[in-house]
């Protein structure tokens, strides 16, 4: 086996353990080998829905979901595609009331919790209440062994990388180290932990045996 094959084997074992615990907590779950399988599975899972919201997910875009749904004639609310006709705010509001909201997670624990940290809150709101169906797609690079590890991953890995990718003027985007700043452009303002499936929202987690997103 090559190094990459050992990594895939290890992630597969961790992924199935994670799915077992997510299912105990009321979430539906799937494990797939790559981004293409993830896209095909998600398109099948959501085929009966007509309107879709996307948070600021690099993962969803890496597997081409907004474009794939758009070419099927579905209504897509994506604030990365705001225009003079429809503002960023209007799109974010519609994301929270569409048929299906698709996002990623900043971290998922092998013990069965899903953690997201937002700057605005449209993602953390939409994934917990307002949309009847939520799909969370995440690469196995985002899985930590427990909840403490998930929170640490966000602080030490996801947040600095995301701030850098967005060209934010924050200490972590300069140094790569979180200082729990009060910067005007701080993106870590709201932490949402899904300990169990929200009572009125159907949530499916798709874990991908690849490194995707931040």
Secondary structure, 3 states (H helix, E strand, C coil): CCHHHHHHHHHHHHHHHHHHHHHHCCCEEEEECCHHHHHHHHHHHCCCCCEEEECCCHHHHHCCHHHHHHHCCCEEEEHHHCCCCCCHHHHHHHHCCCCEEEECCCEEECCCCEEEEECCCHHHHHCCCCCCEEEEEEEHHHEECCHHHHHHHHHHHHHHHHHHHCCCCCHHHHHCCCCCCCCCCCCCCEEEEECCCCCCCEEEEEEECCCCCC
